[in-house]
Amino acid sequence: MDLSDIHQALRERGFKLDRSSPLPIYSGTLSAGKTSIKARVYIQDKTLVSLPLIQLLERPENFPKACAHLSSEGFLCYIGRDQAYLPRNQLGAGVLGCLVLAEKLIEKIIDNKTLEDTRDEFPVYWDGLDVLLDIPFSIKPGLHKNACIVELPKTDNREEVIWILGKDASNFAERYKPWGSKDLFSDVLLRIVDINSPLGALPLDWPPQSLKSLSQWLAAVDNDARNGVLEAIKDAFRAKSNNVFVLVRAINTSCAVFLDLALVRKLLKSSSPDRFMRAVMKAHAINVRIIRLTPIPSDPESWITRNLTDYRSSLSGKNIALIGCGAVGGFLSDLLAKQGAGFLGGRLALIDHDRLSVGNLGRHYLGFGQVGEFKSDALKRELSGKYPEINVLSSTGRIKKTDSIKDYDLIIDATGNQGLSHFLSAAKISTRLPPILYSWVSGAGCGAQAYLMDQDTNACLHCLDHATPGSSFSLMRAGYELKYKHLGSCGEWLVPFSVPAAIHAAGLAAELAVAWAGGKPNPTLRSILIDYDNGKIVKPISPKKRALCPICNIKP
């Protein structure tokens, strides 16, 4: 890439080339009002995909102690990494534009107008040790006496240890043992404090290093937070403990601190929790060092809600039976878990009587290590190994009657077996089964479809299969010749289709399941066209049962 345009533009701007190899570095001066600041410009890559880095070589005296968008090494975050790019035909002008943005940011910092930005990016300025927080936000504030932190050690593939904070020491440590966890702190005190104000940096001793500076900062943010720390000190006195965690949950984010009170407990011989707390804050707060922790929510409730635009649409708390753990069902099982199935009081049942064969490997979620195993059992183990706390069951029996599935909230048929699908469809009408969601790959991979039967007015599968080809709710497979691949007279027949077709079918079913959980499942018949040469577009619709359908007119 020719960098001459950039070189010329920066030279005219008063910057000089400090180094040309391996990548150019320039030095010069940025101006913000009456303030001039020495700075460097780093060209990050020869392709110029990345914006240049801009570093301040000195910190102006009129900069506040706490300011957003400035790293400890002086690098300015003048614009988001993916919010802009250098125009390929005007590279020099693009770099000069970056300098202008940097100067505008410096002006905001000097005018103390970036403090509010620290609320949006608070963890960056808090600069605490990362700790996964396996405590749902629904847990009430107050004192929790048996909290613990477990540590996941370094491995060949993981360079850093991982800390996880939970509130129930007995069950919590056991939950993470499959990942090699070990206790770091057990049965320690945890004080959870909720406040109605946002956390943000303030122009004082920042970030707080001691109990004194922590108290001053929290008092300025929200006095309830400071009172929570004072209560935590009294908690430690009552429990005769040297250590206590304080978790502050604000309206924008959370932060946590670890207080080590061993030294002050030796120095102070107080007779009551209140006197101990007052003595600590009056004479020793500056000597009590704190460990700042940055909580990263990792409990199921938190990561499920991050995956959904509407928490009410989560599958958590629901009892869901997935019949068929093949190409579609394998991917679908993982999508359902990510959307909450098997969590927060619900369960996910995987049902399939078939074993994984070598012929399945080309388009299955499972791999070579599970060949010969029952698909349902192997998927259960995979999901249990990925998601702590998931409640997943497996069954290797055939579905010959509906007694075993009638008590679920939702039944999902991902078998692609039309005989079983029609059996379930008829049983839904005659025996009042719960809602049934069908998902399949159409034809030889020309598309994927999903259909939900949840109301008495819904069309059954017989209605759909006997629709007029080309009508508003015909299936994709109508009028399309299936292409089979024969592997032997007594072997299995395969319909060749691509892996994406199975994933599309799983995705349609997952979206429709969430729509059902949110009470807005329409349209109930959804399709994706993949093979534009041989398939046809089917518009989404909510088909109603046919008046003369012999299946729909069977009375329960």
C-alpha positions in Angstrom: 0.0 0.0 0.0 1.3 3.4 -1.0 1.5 5.6 2.2 2.8 8.7 0.4 -0.5 10.5 0.6 -0.6 10.0 4.4 3.1 11.1 4.7 2.5 14.3 2.7 -0.7 15.2 4.7 1.0 14.7 8.1 4.1 16.7 7.1 1.9 19.6 6.0 0.1 19.3 9.4 3.5 19.8 11.1 4.2 16.1 12.0 7.5 14.5 11.4 8.4 10.9 10.6 10.1 9.3 13.6 10.3 5.8 12.2 9.4 4.3 8.9 9.9 0.5 9.5 8.2 -1.8 10.1 5.3 0.7 10.3 5.4 4.5 10.3 5.3 6.5 13.5 4.9 10.3 13.4 5.2 12.9 16.1 3.8 16.4 16.3 1.4 18.6 18.2 -2.4 18.6 18.8 -4.2 21.8 19.7 -7.4 22.2 21.8 -8.2 25.8 22.4 -5.2 27.3 24.1 -3.7 24.0 25.0 -1.0 22.3 22.9 -0.1 18.7 23.5 2.8 16.7 22.1 1.4 13.5 20.4 2.4 10.5 18.3 0.5 8.9 15.4 1.0 5.2 14.8 0.0 3.6 11.5 -1.3 0.2 12.6 -1.1 -1.8 9.4 0.0 -1.5 5.9 -3.5 -2.3 4.5 -4.9 0.7 6.5 -7.9 -1.3 7.5 -7.3 -0.1 11.1 -7.5 3.6 12.0 -4.3 5.2 13.2 -3.5 5.2 17.0 -3.1 8.6 18.6 -1.0 8.8 21.8 -0.6 11.8 24.0 3.0 12.1 25.2 2.1 14.3 28.1 -0.9 14.8 30.3 -2.0 18.5 30.5 -2.4 20.0 33.9 -6.0 21.0 33.1 -7.0 17.4 32.5 -9.3 16.0 35.3 -8.0 13.0 37.2 -10.8 10.9 35.9 -11.6 11.3 32.2 -13.1 9.0 29.6 -11.6 7.7 26.4 -7.9 8.0 27.6 -5.9 4.9 28.5 -3.2 4.8 31.2 -0.6 4.9 28.4 -2.1 8.1 26.9 -3.9 6.5 23.9 -7.0 8.3 22.9 -10.2 6.4 22.0 -11.3 9.2 19.6 -13.8 7.0 17.8 -15.1 3.5 17.9 -13.0 0.9 16.1 -15.9 -0.1 13.7 -17.5 3.3 13.4 -15.3 4.8 10.7 -12.7 3.9 8.1 -10.1 5.6 6.0 -11.4 6.4 2.5 -9.2 4.4 0.1 -9.0 7.3 -2.4 -8.2 10.0 0.3 -6.0 8.3 2.9 -4.2 11.5 3.9 -7.4 13.5 4.4 -8.8 10.6 6.4 -5.8 10.6 8.8 -6.1 14.3 9.2 -9.8 13.8 10.0 -8.7 11.5 12.8 -6.5 14.2 14.3 -9.5 16.6 14.2 -11.6 14.1 16.2 -8.8 13.6 18.7 -8.6 17.4 19.2 -12.3 17.7 19.8 -12.1 14.9 22.3 -9.3 16.7 24.1 -11.5 19.8 24.3 -14.3 17.7 25.9 -11.9 16.3 28.4 -10.5 19.7 29.4 -14.1 21.1 29.8 -14.9 18.1 32.0 -17.6 16.9 29.7 -16.5 13.2 29.5 -17.4 12.2 33.0 -20.8 11.1 31.9 -19.1 8.8 29.3 -17.5 6.9 32.1 -21.0 5.6 33.0 -21.3 3.9 29.6 -17.8 2.4 29.9 -17.5 2.2 33.6 -15.6 -1.1 33.9 -12.8 0.4 31.8 -12.3 3.1 34.3 -12.9 1.0 37.4 -10.0 -1.2 36.2 -10.8 -4.1 38.5 -9.9 -7.8 38.3 -12.4 -9.6 36.1 -14.7 -12.0 38.0 -17.6 -13.9 36.5 -20.7 -13.2 38.5 -22.9 -16.3 38.8 -25.5 -14.5 40.9 -28.8 -13.6 39.2 -29.9 -10.0 39.4 -33.2 -11.3 40.9 -31.3 -12.2 44.1 -32.4 -9.7 46.8 -29.9 -7.3 48.2 -28.6 -7.8 51.7 -26.1 -10.1 53.5 -25.3 -13.5 52.1 -23.1 -15.5 54.4 -21.9 -18.4 52.4 -20.5 -16.8 49.2 -17.4 -18.2 47.5 -15.1 -17.6 44.6 -13.8 -20.6 42.6 -10.9 -20.4 40.2 -10.6 -22.1 36.9 -6.9 -22.7 36.4 -4.8 -21.9 33.3 -4.7 -24.6 30.6 -2.8 -25.2 27.4 -5.5 -23.2 25.6 -6.4 -20.7 28.3 -3.7 -18.2 29.3 -5.5 -16.6 32.2 -7.2 -18.0 35.3 -10.9 -17.3 35.6 -12.6 -16.3 38.9 -16.2 -17.0 39.4 -18.2 -15.5 42.3 -21.3 -17.3 43.7 -23.5 -17.0 46.7 -23.9 -20.7 47.7 -20.6 -22.3 48.5 -21.8 -25.9 48.9 -23.5 -26.3 45.5 -21.5 -23.7 43.6 -18.1 -25.3 43.9 -19.5 -28.7 42.8 -21.2 -27.1 39.7 -17.8 -26.0 38.2 -15.8 -29.1 39.0 -16.2 -30.6 35.5 -14.1 -27.6 34.3 -11.3 -28.3 36.9 -12.3 -25.5 39.4 -10.8 -25.2 42.8 -11.9 -23.1 45.8 -10.3 -19.7 46.2 -12.5 -18.2 48.9 -15.1 -20.3 50.7 -17.9 -19.3 53.0 -17.1 -15.6 53.0 -19.5 -12.8 53.6 -21.2 -11.0 50.6 -23.1 -7.8 51.0 -25.2 -6.9 47.9 -26.2 -3.3 47.6 -28.7 -1.9 45.0 -28.7 1.8 44.1 -30.8 3.9 41.8 -27.9 6.0 40.5 -25.5 5.2 37.7 -21.9 4.4 38.5 -19.3 6.6 37.0 -15.8 8.0 37.6 -15.5 11.3 39.5 -12.7 14.0 39.5 -11.1 12.8 42.7 -8.7 10.1 43.8 -9.6 7.7 41.1 -9.8 4.8 40.9 -10.2 4.2 44.6 -7.3 2.4 46.2 -8.3 2.4 49.9 -11.5 2.1 52.0 -11.3 5.9 52.5 -11.3 6.8 48.8 -13.9 4.2 48.1 -16.2 5.7 50.8 -15.7 9.2 49.4 -16.5 8.1 45.9 -19.6 6.1 46.8 -20.9 9.0 48.9 -20.7 11.2 45.9 -22.4 8.6 43.6 -25.2 7.4 46.0 -25.1 7.4 49.7 -27.0 4.1 49.8 -23.9 2.5 48.3 -21.6 4.0 51.0 -24.0 2.8 53.7 -23.8 -0.6 52.2 -20.0 -0.6 52.7 -20.5 0.5 56.3 -22.9 -2.3 56.9 -20.4 -4.8 55.4 -17.8 -3.7 57.9 -20.3 -4.4 60.7 -21.2 -7.7 59.1 -17.5 -8.7 59.3 -17.4 -7.8 63.0 -20.5 -9.8 63.9 -19.2 -12.9 62.0 -15.7 -12.5 63.4 -14.4 -12.5 59.8 -11.5 -10.7 58.3 -12.8 -10.6 54.7 -16.0 -9.4 53.1 -17.2 -8.8 49.5 -19.4 -5.8 48.6 -21.3 -6.0 45.3 -22.9 -2.7 44.2 -25.6 -3.1 41.6 -26.4 0.2 39.9 -28.9 1.0 37.1 -26.1 1.0 34.5 -23.6 -1.6 35.7 -22.1 -3.2 38.7 -18.8 -3.1 40.6 -17.4 -5.1 43.5 -14.7 -4.8 46.2 -12.9 -7.2 48.5 -12.2 -5.7 51.9 -9.4 -7.2 54.0 -10.0 -6.2 57.6 -7.5 -8.4 59.3 -5.1 -5.6 60.4 -7.8 -3.3 61.8 -9.4 -6.2 63.7 -6.1 -6.7 65.5 -5.7 -3.0 66.2 -9.3 -2.3 67.4 -10.9 -3.9 70.5 -14.4 -2.6 70.0 -17.4 -3.9 71.9 -20.1 -3.5 69.2 -20.4 -3.5 65.4 -21.3 0.2 65.3 -18.3 1.2 67.3 -16.0 -1.0 65.3 -17.3 0.5 62.0 -16.9 4.1 63.3 -13.4 3.5 64.6 -12.4 1.9 61.2 -13.7 4.8 59.2 -12.4 7.5 61.5 -8.8 6.4 62.0 -7.9 3.4 59.7 -9.9 3.8 56.5 -6.9 5.1 54.6 -4.9 2.0 55.6 -7.5 -0.6 54.6 -6.6 -1.6 51.0 -9.3 -2.8 48.7 -9.2 -5.1 45.7 -11.4 -3.8 43.0 -13.4 -6.5 41.1 -15.2 -6.1 37.8 -18.2 -8.4 37.8 -19.1 -9.9 34.4 -22.6 -11.5 34.7 -22.4 -15.1 33.8 -25.5 -16.6 35.4 -28.1 -18.2 33.1 -30.6 -15.4 33.7 -28.1 -12.8 32.5 -26.8 -14.5 29.4 -30.2 -15.6 28.3 -31.6 -12.1 28.5 -28.6 -10.8 26.4 -29.7 -13.2 23.6 -33.2 -12.0 23.5 -34.8 -8.6 22.7 -37.8 -9.5 25.0 -37.1 -11.4 28.2 -40.6 -12.6 28.3 -39.8 -14.6 25.1 -37.2 -16.7 26.9 -37.7 -20.5 26.9 -36.4 -20.6 30.5 -38.9 -22.2 33.0 -40.6 -24.1 30.2 -40.6 -27.9 29.8 -39.7 -28.7 26.2 -39.5 -32.1 24.5 -37.3 -32.2 21.4 -38.0 -35.3 19.3 -35.3 -36.0 16.8 -31.6 -35.3 17.4 -30.4 -35.6 13.8 -29.0 -33.0 11.5 -31.8 -30.4 12.4 -32.3 -31.5 16.0 -28.6 -31.5 16.9 -28.2 -27.8 16.0 -31.6 -27.0 17.4 -30.8 -28.4 20.8 -28.0 -26.0 21.2 -30.1 -23.0 20.0 -32.9 -23.9 22.4 -30.4 -24.0 25.3 -29.0 -20.6 24.4 -32.6 -19.3 24.5 -33.2 -20.6 28.0 -34.5 -24.2 27.5 -33.5 -26.3 30.5 -32.9 -23.3 32.8 -34.5 -21.5 35.7 -36.8 -24.3 36.6 -37.5 -25.7 33.1 -36.2 -28.8 31.5 -35.2 -29.9 28.0 -35.8 -33.5 27.0 -33.9 -34.9 24.0 -35.6 -37.9 22.4 -34.1 -40.1 19.7 -33.7 -43.9 19.4 -31.0 -43.6 16.7 -27.2 -43.9 17.1 -24.8 -41.5 15.3 -23.3 -43.2 12.3 -20.3 -42.2 10.1 -22.8 -41.2 7.4 -24.3 -38.6 9.7 -21.0 -36.7 10.2 -21.2 -34.5 7.2 -24.1 -32.4 8.5 -24.5 -33.2 12.2 -23.7 -31.1 15.3 -21.9 -34.0 16.8 -18.6 -35.3 15.6 -16.4 -38.4 15.1 -15.9 -38.9 18.8 -19.6 -39.7 19.3 -19.9 -42.2 16.5 -21.9 -45.3 17.7 -23.5 -43.4 20.6 -27.1 -42.6 21.0 -27.6 -39.1 19.5 -29.8 -38.0 22.4 -27.3 -39.2 25.1 -24.3 -37.6 23.3 -26.1 -34.3 22.9 -27.1 -34.3 26.5 -23.4 -34.7 27.5 -22.4 -32.0 25.0 -24.9 -29.5 26.4 -24.1 -30.4 30.0 -20.4 -29.7 29.3 -21.2 -26.3 27.8 -23.8 -24.9 30.2 -23.5 -25.1 34.0 -26.9 -25.7 35.7 -28.7 -26.9 32.5 -31.5 -29.4 33.2 -31.3 -31.7 30.2 -32.7 -35.2 29.9 -32.2 -37.8 27.2 -34.3 -40.8 26.1 -33.5 -43.5 23.6 -37.0 -44.8 23.2 -39.2 -44.6 20.2 -42.3 -42.5 20.3 -45.1 -45.0 19.9 -47.7 -43.3 22.0 -48.1 -39.8 23.5 -48.3 -40.5 27.2 -44.6 -39.7 27.7 -44.8 -36.3 26.1 -48.3 -35.0 26.9 -47.2 -33.1 30.1 -44.6 -30.9 28.3 -45.3 -27.2 27.5 -44.0 -27.5 24.0 -43.2 -30.5 21.7 -40.8 -30.0 18.9 -40.6 -32.5 16.1 -37.3 -32.3 14.2 -37.3 -35.8 12.9 -38.2 -35.0 9.3 -40.2 -38.3 9.5 -43.5 -37.5 7.9 -45.1 -40.6 9.3 -44.3 -39.6 12.9 -45.2 -35.9 12.1 -48.6 -36.9 10.9 -49.1 -39.2 13.9 -48.3 -36.3 16.3 -50.5 -33.9 14.2 -53.5 -36.2 14.5 -52.8 -36.9 18.2 -52.7 -33.2 18.8 -56.3 -32.9 17.7 -57.7 -36.2 19.1 -55.9 -36.2 22.5 -55.3 -32.5 23.2 -51.5 -32.6 23.2 -49.6 -29.4 24.0 -48.5 -27.2 21.2 -46.3 -29.0 18.6 -43.6 -27.3 16.5 -42.4 -29.0 13.4 -39.2 -28.3 11.6 -37.8 -29.9 8.4 -35.6 -29.5 5.4 -37.7 -29.3 2.2 -37.0 -31.5 -0.7 -33.3 -32.1 -1.4 -32.3 -29.0 0.5 -34.3 -26.5 -1.6 -35.3 -24.8 1.6 -36.3 -25.1 5.2 -39.6 -24.7 7.0 -41.1 -24.6 10.5 -44.7 -24.8 11.5 -46.5 -24.4 14.9 -49.8 -26.0 15.8 -50.8 -24.3 19.0 -54.5 -23.4 18.5 -57.6 -25.5 17.7 -58.0 -23.4 14.5 -54.6 -24.2 13.2 -54.3 -26.4 10.1 -53.1 -29.9 10.7 -50.3 -31.4 8.6 -52.9 -33.2 6.6 -54.5 -29.9 5.7 -51.1 -28.6 4.5 -50.1 -31.7 2.6 -53.4 -31.6 0.7 -53.3 -27.9 -0.1 -53.5 -26.9 -3.7 -50.0 -26.5 -5.1 -49.1 -22.9 -5.3 -51.8 -21.8 -2.8 -51.0 -19.4 -0.1 -50.0 -22.0 2.5 -48.6 -24.9 0.4 -45.4 -26.5 1.6 -42.1 -26.1 -0.2 -41.9 -29.8 -0.8 -45.1 -29.8 -2.8 -44.4 -30.2 -6.5 -40.7 -30.8 -6.0 -39.1 -34.1 -6.9 -37.0 -35.6 -4.1 -33.6 -36.8 -5.0 -32.5 -39.8 -3.0 -29.1 -41.4 -2.7 -29.2 -45.2 -2.1 -26.5 -46.8 0.0 -27.6 -50.4 -0.4 -30.7 -52.5 -0.6 -30.9 -52.8 3.2 -29.0 -49.7 4.1 -30.2 -46.2 4.8 -31.7 -44.0 2.2 -30.3 -40.5 2.3 -31.7 -37.3 0.9 -28.7 -35.1 0.1 -28.9 -31.6 1.4 -26.4 -29.1 2.6 -25.4 -28.4 6.2 -26.7 -24.8 6.0 -30.2 -26.3 5.1 -30.2 -28.1 8.5 -29.0 -25.0 10.3 -31.7 -22.9 8.6 -34.4 -25.3 9.7 -33.1 -25.3 13.3 -32.9 -21.5 13.2 -36.5 -21.2 12.0 -37.7 -23.6 14.8 -35.7 -21.7 17.4 -37.2 -18.4 16.4 -40.7 -19.8 16.3 -40.3 -21.4 19.7 -39.3 -18.0 21.2 -42.3 -16.4 19.5 -44.5 -19.0 21.0 -43.0 -18.3 24.5 -43.7 -14.6 24.0 -47.3 -15.2 23.0 -46.9 -13.9 19.5 -46.3 -16.9 17.3 -47.8 -15.6 14.0 -47.0 -16.3 11.3 -47.0 -20.0 12.3 -45.7 -21.3 9.0 -42.3 -19.9 8.2 -40.0 -20.8 5.3 -36.5 -20.1 3.9 -35.7 -20.6 0.3 -32.1 -21.9 -0.4 -32.2 -23.5 -3.9 -33.5 -20.6 -6.1 -33.4 -22.7 -9.2 -35.6 -25.6 -8.1 -37.4 -24.3 -5.0 -40.2 -21.7 -4.7 -40.9 -18.9 -2.3 -43.6 -19.6 0.3 -44.9 -16.5 2.0 -45.1 -16.6 5.8 -48.7 -17.3 6.9 -50.8 -18.7 9.7 -52.9 -21.3 7.9 -56.3 -22.3 9.3 -57.7 -25.9 9.1 -59.7 -26.9 6.1 -63.4 -27.3 6.7 -63.5 -30.8 5.1 -60.2 -32.1 6.5 -60.9 -35.6 7.8 -58.3 -35.3 10.5 -59.3 -31.9 11.9 -62.9 -33.1 12.1 -62.1 -36.0 14.5 -63.6 -35.2 17.8 -61.5 -35.7 20.9 
